[in-house]
Amino acid sequence: MYVRNHAADSFEYARNFSIVAFVHMLLYVRRDLLPEVLKRAWDALEPDGILLVFENTVPPSSMDGVDSEIIFTVDELENYMSHFGEIEYALPGTGQEVTQDMGLKKPLVRYVRKRH
């Protein structure tokens, strides 16, 4: 396992990984840089690797706070991820697989598997 708390828009992948996870950090990346940030992460995945994203979305999880105006909408976040394949969904606390509809009620872990 390699954990790095680093600016996602300038991170250089020195090797391939089985999982690349973005947890509550993509909303701080400039939106115009997000496609390239995600593409670099995708390219760094091994075959059958997983690109995992966990972000609060609006609706339904926006809190009245400092980030409320930059939180992703569900559609926006999924649009960024859908370029890589079918998005799968899981509950953050348990990892239980759920349907996309659950994302309209609570924040979900979204992930795409790199199939070859």
Buried (B, 14 or more C-beta within 10 A) or exposed (E): EEEEEEEBBEBEEEEEBEEBBBEEBBBEBEEEEBEEBBEBBBEBBEEEBBBBBBBBBBEEBBEEEEEEEEBBEBEBBBEBBEEBBEBBBBBEEEEEEBEEEBBEEBBBBBBBBBEE
